[in-house]
């Protein structure tokens, strides 16, 4: 018994487990050398079969590659399954893809080789899930109009009072739909419309199907053309949450990151808003 304890003390197994794991983490940050992680994983799996030990498998499961693959699989079940990339794209970059019904996410303009490798495995796993099981189950799956179709549907759509919109109230075919006052103001911030000038904007709303709601915000500034805004938000009718934005003014102030991308707690913007006070006709 004493001899066994001494033997385990001299060669604690957690030391080589941690060493293998740390070695893989370091390799993942060394660009092309990250491929050295694969032989280490293969050796650990072989060791597990030969020694009939579960410890090498634990190290494999905790390796950076396996974690990236696992996250790529799990994100397929989320409300916003996204492929990872880099760069500084425009707002339309974050729109739901009409074909795959997945999103894209950016890790910024500057990345290192390690981030590139983790992106690769994450995206590979998400791509496999989409090919094997089809479109993600929790993203918007209804009618998805193109930019041209959305323009045609809203160019003469009924207007509502800006005051009602700021209260989070939309009137659609005589029915009030509440998206929340915080979400309405987030829309203004995304499009660059000054909240103090919101009373001068035009808000057009059109429900093109039982799944899709279009909200168009138009603002014309008398002096500064760069403040002009004309953008359409495409909302999931059931969740009352946008899945895309179309910008019709090339030099507008529409932010690179729409609010529905950066908001971590959706409930904060989708909170229930009571009916606004009577403001006269809403159209």
Helices and strands as residue ranges (DSSP letters): H 2-10, H 13-28, G 31-35, H 36-51, H 55-61, H 64-74, G 75-77, E 82-85, G 91-94, E 103-106, H 113-133, H 147-154, E 159-160, H 162-166, E 169-172, E 175-178, H 181-191, G 195-200, E 202-207, E 212-219, G 225-227, E 229-236, E 241-247, H 259-262, H 266-269
